[in-house]
Amino acid sequence: MGELIRMSKKEMVRISVLERLKTGEIQHRHASQLLGVSKRQIQRLKKKYKIEGAEGLVHKGRGGPSNRQIKPENIA
């Protein structure tokens, strides 16, 4: 069995739209309207999804420390 992937609702919607795009049910223009991104971004997402699958659509910063956190050594 495969590894579990934690995804937000937004990322799950992206997968369903990209699957519809993949099967030819919708066109790039309609997919971009559904997700609220540009047609160029749809091309990028489609390529990433084709190469990496669902994992490619998950935000890369998930699970890591925030870039905005205060480091312990800076707290006085």
Order of alpha helices (4+ residues) and beta strands (2+ residues): alpha-alpha-alpha
